[in-house]
Amino acid sequence: MSTTSALDTLIDLTREALEVAGRTLADQRRTQRQAQEQMNTLEHYRQEYRQRLQQTMQQGIAPASLHNYRAFLGSLDDAIQRAVQTLDAQRRQVDHSQRHWQEQRRKLNSYDTLVERRARLSRLREHRDEQRSSDEIGAQLRLRQGASSFLTDSSL
């Protein structure tokens, strides 16, 4: 009974760990989507700003304004680079969380398989015991019938 109890405890703990890992994975994926959206927004904004710069340059632009445009584009490039790094780090975290969730799932499946195997063996033992008991009862009946027919035959 203690083995079953210990196994039940392991299963419960692993289920809890699987749930926590699942929530963590979902949170990491949500954060990854947000980082991707932020990077996309920055890239889109940079593209629009670059187009405005090109239009302004075609119309003529003062050197100071050109310098400001280029400085701002440089700032956007830096922000995009940081967003790329953040997104890469978040992807690694998602991969790690995914592997952890899969590990917990495999562990729970292993425990479930062990429980099923033990239940199957228990049913097999019960079936064998029932069969053995049935065979013994049948043998005893045959012996009684044989003894009964022997007694009947010898009285003739």
N, C-alpha and C positions, 0 to 999 in steps of 0.2 A: 504494500500500500504506500509506503514511503517513496518508492521509486515513481509511482504514478503521481503522487503529490509533488515530488520534485520536478517531474517532467511537466506537470500542469503549471507549476510556477515558472519554469523556463519558457513555456509557450506564452503565458501571460506577459512576462517581461519582454519577450521578443515581439509580441503583438504591439505592445506599447512603444517599443523602440522603432518598429516599422511605421507606426502612426506618426511619431515625432519626425522620423526621417522623411516621410511623405510630406508633412507640413513644411519642413525645412526646404525640401526640393521645390515645392510649389512657391515658397517665398523667394528662393534663389532665381527661379525662372521668371517670376514677376519682376524682380529687380533687374534681371538681364534684359527683359523687354523694355523696361523704362530706360536703361542705359542705351539700348539700341535706338529708341525713339529720340532720346536727347542727341545722340550722335547724328541721326538723320536730320533733325531740326537744325543743328549747327551747320551741317553740310549744305542743306537747302538755303539757309540764311547766307552762307558764304557765297554760294552760286549767284543768288540774287544781288548781293552787294557787289560782286565782281562784275556782273552785267551792268549795274548802275555806273560803276567806275568806267567801264568801256564806253557807255553812252556819253558820260560826262567828258571823257577824253576826246571823243569825236567832236564835241561842241567847243572844246577848249577848256582848260582847267589851270588854275593858278598852282605854282609849284608847292605852296604850303598845303593846299587842299589835296594835291596828289600825295604828298608825304603823309597826311592824315589818313587818307584812304588806305594807302599801303600799310601803314602802322596798324590800322584797324584790321585789315586782312591778315596781317601777321598774328595779331591777337586771336583772331578766329582760327587760324591754322594751329596755334598753340592749344586752344580749347578743344579743337577737333582731335589733336594728337592725344590730349589727356583723356578725352572721351573714348578713343580707340583703346588706350591702355586700360581704362576702367572696364570697358566691354570685354576685353581679353581676360582680365582678372575674373570678371563675373562668369564668363564661360567656363573657366577652370573650376570655379566654385560650383557651378551647376554640374559639371562632369563629376566632381568629387561627391556631391550630394547624390547624384544618380547612382554612382557605384555603391555608396553607403546604403541607399534604399534597396538596391538589388541584392546586396549582401544580407540585409535583414530579411528580405523576402525569401532568399534561398535557405537561410537558417530556419525560418518558420516552416517552409515546405519540408525541410529535413525532419523537423520535430513532428509535423503532421504525418509524414511517412512512417516514422517510428511508431507513433500511436496507432496508425492503421495496421502496421505489421504486428504489433503486440495484440491488437484486437483480433486479427485474423488467426494468429497462433492460439489465442485463448479459445476462439470458436472451434478451431481444429481439435484442441485438447478435449473440449467439452464433447464434441462429436465422437471422438475416439472413446472417451469414457462411457458415453451413452451406448455406443456400439459394443464395447466390452461388457457392460452390464447386461445388455440385451442378449449377447452371446452366452453369458453365464446363465441367465435365466432360461434360455432355450436349452442349454446343455443339461441343466438340472431337470427340466421338464422331460427331456428325452431319457435321462437316467431313471426318473420316477416311472415313466411309461414302460421303459425296458424292465425295470424291477417288477412293476405291476404285471406285465405280460409274462414274465418269468414265473411269478408266483401263480398266476392263472394257469399257465402251461403245466407247472409241476403238480398242481392239484388234480389234473386230469388223470 
